[in-house]
């Protein structure tokens, strides 16, 4: 049951990110949890569904192509119509990385 809850919350996170890039701080404020049974941010990050990059000295978070594909499969029609471009300069960082 917890896996179903986490998966649903990951899809909510991806839907939220598909609307626009967010700052790392904004994502952490909205999605970080101290509950080890609900590792939404950690799972999405580990699965490559979200990516972080430094832009103008700030950490930005966006949905990846893999995240958009999962969102398309599981919730057709909920994401924005524009897909972000692939940027090989993005690095996945742990949730404890400095913003």
Buried (B, 14 or more C-beta within 10 A) or exposed (E): EEEEEBBEBBBBBBBBBBEEBBBBEBBBEEBEEEEEEBBBBBBBBEBEBBBBBBEEEEBBBBBBBBBBBBBBEBBEEBBBEEBBEEEEEBEBBEBEEEB
